[in-house]
Amino acid sequence: MSKKEQKETLKIPKLAFDPYDYKKQTYKGVDIYTRPLPWANCTFLKWMIKHGAQDDKVGSEGTAHFLEHIVFDGNDLYGNKKTIDLFSKEYLLDSLNAHTRFTDTCYICKFLPQKSNPAIEGMYHLIFKPLVKDEDIEHERKVITQEGWDYLLNDKYIAYLKKWSKNLYNDIPEKSRMSSPLGWIDTVAKISKTDILSAHKNYTRENSIIILTGVVNESIVREIKDKIDLLPSGKARPSFKIPSKINLPQEKRWVKTYAEIGRTDNKQAVLEIDRVLELKKSDEETLGLITTILREVLFRRLRHDNSWCYGVGVNFFKNPKYISQNIWVKVAPENIIDAENIIWDTIDRFVKGEYREDCERERKIIIERTLASEFLSGDIAESAEREIASGRSVKKLSEYLEGVIRADYDKAVKHLSSYFKKEDVFTEITISEEFKGKIK
């Protein structure tokens, strides 16, 4: 089948309604994304602040996440955690939540339109008027440490994570090489009130982004703008600097036991293959195609053909400044090297064109499955948030489907053969103690 014939078989019907067709307006420097949804009964609000773990100072990693916790402890309108909880129950359908990423912090809620005024008023005070009391700081320090107990209280695992991140992300600035936005045990232990207040100075108009989905009308948008009028003004967050060239991992292969890295012993073995690249060396449509096809074929070969695979995944993560690709598999230790060989044999077959028909079949399935989806208002808001956080514009559903059609097998071949070669990736195998020295 020629490329022309392939493209003619993939056609997208005209969409009667595109749930991802966000409208964007900018008010006093704040980008406001709105998407009314006719089936919605409530409004979803995501108030994003372009201040995240990447903005933590070296030695104070975890501050952005710490600040996210502190705002839930009291503000000038709702003075403590109990009254904030009551505010969430009465006006926000008990939906108040937040999360901190490396790139931003996002505050989330939903509310009935008739309660938009107290809901938006309360969110403004929560985000921008926290009390930051000394006793709350100490309380949250304990909570955060327990939240990250899996590694924050494990010196051996912390040492491993730091070595791992330095090996793979050596060219990425140190403050962005944490395993999560929580920071490290020593940095969380010494984050001060001054650190938190300093971080909160970045909660400005220039660093705010608003997403409104569901019931969205002029009155609600006007109420949001009234709060934007009150926001402090300051400097926009400076662009995160990444070297123009990201070098290969310093060490290419590790084989370690769970005990050696500070984890509980496990009968399963884990294989991970990673590569970090500059954004210019990849495009999202090609990576999406590679991810879909490799995951499908590897699952088929490892699980169906061999009956010994516990799990397999193919992923890519797009930071606004770089891209990270990952293949992982969990199998019995005695099968781990065979599984690794199958992965590279699959990539070799991909490059030689063996999976072109799989590509066409999977693209049709993706399109049909997407067209059949019943979209939830919350999912639509979350998808927009993820795309904005990744430095992208919100992609319409029609644009996404057009990208599925545009995804080119030959471009995927070129990417894999150029940037995902066995000698260029970081391969890590983790095994149980009984297999120590038996796997290289």
C-alpha positions in Angstrom: 0.0 0.0 0.0 1.4 3.4 -1.0 1.6 6.3 1.3 -1.0 8.1 -0.7 -3.4 5.1 -0.5 -2.7 4.9 3.3 -3.7 8.5 3.9 -6.8 8.1 1.7 -8.1 5.3 3.9 -7.9 7.4 7.0 -10.5 10.1 7.0 -12.0 12.0 9.9 -15.7 12.8 9.7 -16.7 16.3 10.5 -17.1 16.7 14.2 -20.5 18.0 15.4 -18.9 19.2 18.6 -15.2 19.5 19.5 -14.9 19.4 23.3 -11.3 20.6 23.2 -12.0 23.8 21.1 -10.9 26.2 23.8 -11.1 29.9 23.3 -8.2 31.9 24.7 -8.2 35.5 25.7 -5.6 37.5 27.6 -6.6 39.9 30.3 -4.0 42.1 31.9 -1.3 39.5 30.9 -3.2 36.5 32.2 -4.2 33.9 29.7 -7.8 32.7 30.2 -8.8 29.5 28.5 -12.6 28.8 28.3 -14.6 25.9 27.0 -18.3 25.8 27.6 -19.7 22.3 27.5 -23.5 22.0 26.9 -23.9 18.8 29.0 -22.1 20.2 32.1 -23.9 21.1 35.3 -21.0 22.8 37.0 -17.9 24.8 36.3 -14.4 23.4 36.5 -11.7 25.9 37.5 -8.0 25.3 37.2 -5.8 28.2 38.4 -2.3 27.5 37.3 0.7 29.3 38.7 3.9 29.2 36.7 6.0 28.4 39.7 7.1 24.8 40.4 9.9 22.6 41.6 12.2 23.9 38.8 12.1 27.3 40.5 13.3 26.0 43.9 16.7 27.3 44.9 19.5 24.8 45.1 19.6 23.6 48.8 15.9 24.5 49.2 14.4 21.8 46.9 10.8 21.1 47.8 9.8 24.8 48.5 7.2 25.1 45.8 5.5 21.9 46.9 5.7 23.1 50.6 4.0 26.3 49.6 1.2 24.4 48.0 0.6 22.6 51.3 0.7 25.8 53.3 -2.0 27.6 51.4 -4.5 25.0 52.6 -3.8 25.9 56.3 -5.4 29.3 56.4 -5.8 32.7 54.7 -7.3 36.1 55.6 -10.8 34.9 54.7 -10.8 31.3 56.0 -8.4 31.3 58.9 -7.6 27.6 59.3 -7.7 24.2 57.7 -11.1 23.4 59.2 -12.8 26.5 57.8 -11.1 25.8 54.4 -12.5 22.3 54.4 -16.0 23.7 55.2 -15.6 26.2 52.3 -14.8 23.4 50.0 -17.8 21.4 51.1 -20.2 24.3 51.0 -19.1 26.0 47.8 -16.8 23.7 45.8 -18.7 20.4 45.9 -15.9 19.2 48.2 -13.5 19.3 45.2 -10.7 21.6 46.4 -7.3 20.1 45.5 -3.9 21.1 44.2 -0.6 19.6 42.8 2.9 20.8 42.2 4.9 19.8 39.1 8.4 20.8 38.1 6.9 23.5 35.8 4.0 24.9 37.8 1.5 24.6 40.7 -2.2 24.1 39.9 -5.1 24.8 42.2 -8.3 22.9 41.3 -12.0 23.0 42.1 -15.5 22.8 40.6 -18.6 24.6 41.7 -22.3 25.1 40.7 -22.7 28.3 38.7 -25.1 29.9 41.3 -22.2 29.6 43.8 -19.5 31.1 41.5 -19.1 34.3 43.5 -18.1 32.8 46.9 -16.3 30.0 45.1 -14.0 32.3 43.1 -13.7 34.7 46.0 -12.5 31.8 48.3 -10.1 30.5 45.7 -8.5 33.9 45.3 -7.9 34.3 49.0 -6.7 30.7 49.3 -4.0 31.1 46.6 -3.0 34.6 47.1 -3.6 35.5 50.8 -2.2 32.6 52.8 -1.3 33.3 56.4 1.9 31.2 56.5 1.9 30.6 60.2 4.9 29.1 62.0 2.8 26.3 63.5 1.4 25.4 60.1 4.9 25.2 58.6 6.0 22.7 61.2 2.8 20.7 60.8 3.2 20.5 57.0 6.9 19.6 57.3 5.8 16.4 59.1 3.0 15.7 56.6 5.3 16.2 53.6 8.0 13.9 55.1 5.4 11.2 55.6 4.0 11.9 52.1 7.4 11.0 50.7 8.4 8.4 53.2 9.1 5.9 50.4 12.3 7.7 49.7 12.6 10.8 51.9 13.3 8.6 54.9 15.6 6.2 53.0 19.2 7.4 52.8 20.3 4.6 50.5 17.5 5.2 48.1 18.0 8.9 48.1 21.7 8.4 47.2 20.7 6.0 44.4 18.1 8.5 43.0 20.6 11.3 43.0 23.2 9.2 41.2 20.6 7.9 38.8 19.3 11.4 37.9 22.9 12.8 37.5 23.8 10.0 35.2 20.8 10.4 32.9 20.1 14.1 33.3 23.7 15.3 33.7 23.1 18.3 31.4 19.9 19.3 33.2 20.4 21.9 36.0 20.8 20.3 39.4 17.6 21.8 40.9 15.5 20.0 38.3 17.1 16.6 38.9 14.9 15.6 41.8 12.9 12.4 41.5 9.8 14.4 42.5 8.8 18.0 43.4 8.8 17.0 47.1 12.6 17.7 47.3 14.9 15.8 49.6 14.8 15.0 53.3 17.6 17.4 54.2 16.1 20.2 52.1 12.5 19.7 53.4 13.9 19.7 56.9 15.3 23.2 56.6 12.8 25.0 54.4 12.0 28.2 56.3 9.2 30.7 56.4 11.4 33.1 54.5 11.8 30.5 51.7 8.1 30.0 51.5 7.3 33.7 51.5 10.0 34.3 48.9 8.4 31.6 46.7 5.0 33.1 47.1 6.2 36.4 45.6 6.1 34.5 42.3 2.3 34.1 42.7 1.6 37.1 40.4 -0.5 38.2 37.6 2.3 37.5 35.2 2.6 33.9 36.3 -1.1 33.1 36.3 -3.1 31.0 33.8 -6.9 30.3 34.1 -8.7 27.3 32.7 -12.6 27.3 32.8 -14.5 24.3 31.5 -18.1 23.2 31.9 -20.7 25.9 32.7 -18.8 29.0 31.5 -20.6 32.3 31.0 -19.8 36.0 30.8 -20.7 36.4 34.5 -18.2 33.8 35.6 -15.4 35.2 33.4 -16.1 38.7 34.7 -15.7 37.4 38.3 -12.4 35.9 37.3 -11.3 39.2 35.8 -12.3 41.1 38.9 -9.9 38.9 40.9 -7.1 39.3 38.3 -7.5 43.0 38.9 -6.5 42.4 42.5 -3.4 40.2 41.8 0.0 41.5 42.7 2.2 42.4 39.7 5.7 41.2 39.4 8.3 39.6 37.1 7.3 36.7 34.9 9.2 33.5 35.7 12.4 33.4 33.7 12.8 30.7 31.1 14.3 27.5 32.4 17.7 27.2 30.8 18.7 23.9 29.2 21.9 23.4 27.3 21.4 23.4 23.5 23.0 19.9 23.4 22.1 17.1 25.8 24.9 14.5 26.0 24.6 10.8 26.3 24.4 9.2 29.8 27.7 9.0 31.6 27.2 5.3 32.4 25.3 3.2 29.9 24.3 0.1 32.0 23.6 -0.7 35.6 22.6 -4.0 37.1 21.7 -3.7 40.8 19.8 -5.6 43.5 16.8 -4.1 45.3 18.8 -4.1 48.5 21.7 -2.2 46.8 19.4 0.7 45.9 17.5 0.7 49.3 14.3 -1.1 48.2 12.5 -4.1 49.5 13.5 -7.3 47.7 11.2 -8.4 44.9 10.9 -11.6 43.0 10.3 -9.7 39.8 13.1 -8.1 37.8 12.7 -4.7 36.2 14.3 -3.5 33.0 14.3 0.2 32.1 15.7 1.8 29.0 15.9 5.7 28.9 17.1 8.4 26.6 16.9 12.2 27.0 16.9 14.5 24.0 16.6 18.1 23.0 13.1 19.0 21.8 14.3 19.8 18.3 15.2 16.2 17.7 11.7 14.9 18.0 8.1 15.8 17.3 5.0 14.8 19.3 3.2 13.0 16.5 6.2 10.8 15.7 6.8 10.0 19.4 3.1 9.2 19.8 3.2 6.7 16.9 6.4 5.1 18.2 4.8 4.7 21.7 1.6 3.2 20.4 3.2 0.6 18.1 6.1 -0.4 20.3 3.8 -0.9 23.3 1.4 -3.0 21.3 4.0 -5.2 19.7 6.1 -5.7 22.8 3.0 -6.7 24.8 2.2 -9.2 22.1 5.7 -10.7 21.9 6.4 -10.7 25.7 3.0 -11.6 27.0 1.2 -13.6 24.3 4.2 -15.3 22.6 6.1 -16.1 25.8 3.5 -16.1 28.6 6.1 -14.7 31.1 5.7 -10.9 31.1 4.3 -9.1 34.2 4.0 -5.8 32.4 5.5 -3.6 29.7 5.3 0.1 29.0 6.6 2.6 26.4 6.4 6.3 27.3 7.6 9.7 26.4 7.6 12.8 28.6 7.7 16.3 27.2 9.1 19.0 29.4 8.9 22.5 27.8 12.7 22.3 27.3 13.5 18.6 26.6 12.1 15.2 25.9 12.5 11.9 27.9 11.8 8.5 26.4 11.4 5.3 28.4 10.7 1.6 27.8 10.2 -0.7 30.8 9.3 -4.3 31.4 8.8 -6.5 34.5 9.5 -10.2 34.1 10.9 -13.1 36.1 14.7 -12.6 36.6 15.5 -15.6 34.5 13.8 -14.0 31.5 15.1 -10.5 31.8 17.9 -10.8 29.3 15.6 -12.5 26.8 13.1 -9.7 27.3 15.9 -7.1 26.6 16.8 -8.9 23.4 13.2 -9.0 22.3 12.9 -5.2 22.9 15.9 -4.5 20.7 14.8 -7.1 18.1 11.5 -5.3 18.0 13.1 -1.9 17.5 15.2 -3.4 14.7 12.2 -4.9 13.0 10.4 -1.5 13.4 13.3 0.2 11.6 13.3 -2.4 8.8 9.6 -1.7 8.2 8.0 -4.9 9.6 5.3 -3.1 11.6 4.0 -0.7 8.9 0.7 -2.6 8.7 0.4 -2.6 12.5 0.9 1.2 12.3 -2.1 1.6 9.9 -4.3 -0.7 12.0 -3.5 1.1 15.3 -4.1 4.5 13.8 -7.6 3.4 12.6 -8.3 2.1 16.1 -7.1 5.3 17.8 -9.4 7.4 15.6 -12.4 5.1 16.0 -11.8 4.9 19.8 -11.5 8.6 20.1 -14.6 9.3 18.1 -16.5 6.9 20.3 -15.4 8.5 23.5 -17.9 10.1 25.9 -15.9 13.0 27.2 -16.2 14.1 30.8 -15.9 17.8 31.7 -13.2 17.1 34.3 -11.1 15.1 31.8 -11.3 17.9 29.2 -10.1 20.4 31.8 -7.3 18.1 32.9 -6.1 17.5 29.3 -5.9 21.2 28.7 -3.9 21.7 31.9 -1.4 19.0 31.0 -0.8 20.5 27.5 -0.4 24.1 28.9 2.0 22.8 31.6 4.1 21.1 28.8 4.5 24.4 27.0 2.0 23.6 24.3 -1.2 25.2 23.1 -4.4 23.3 23.8 -5.0 21.0 20.9 -8.5 20.6 19.5 -9.8 17.1 19.1 -9.8 17.6 15.3 -6.2 18.7 15.4 -5.2 15.6 17.5 -6.9 13.3 15.0 -5.3 15.1 12.1 -2.0 14.5 13.9 -2.7 10.7 14.1 -3.2 10.7 10.4 -0.1 12.8 9.8 2.1 10.6 12.0 4.6 9.1 9.6 6.0 5.6 9.9 9.2 6.6 8.0 9.7 9.5 10.4 9.4 7.1 13.3 12.0 4.8 11.7 14.3 7.8 11.3 13.9 8.8 14.9 14.5 5.3 16.3 17.5 4.6 14.1 19.0 8.0 14.9 18.3 8.6 18.6 17.3 5.4 20.3 20.3 3.2 19.5 21.4 0.5 22.0 24.8 2.2 22.5 23.3 5.6 23.3 20.6 4.7 25.9 20.8 4.1 29.7 19.8 0.6 30.6 19.0 -0.3 34.2 18.2 -3.8 35.5 17.0 -4.3 39.1 17.0 -7.9 40.4 16.5 -9.8 43.7 19.5 -10.8 45.9 19.4 -14.4 44.8 20.2 -13.4 41.2 23.1 -11.1 42.2 26.1 -11.8 39.9 24.1 -14.0 37.6 22.8 -11.2 35.3 25.2 -8.8 33.6 
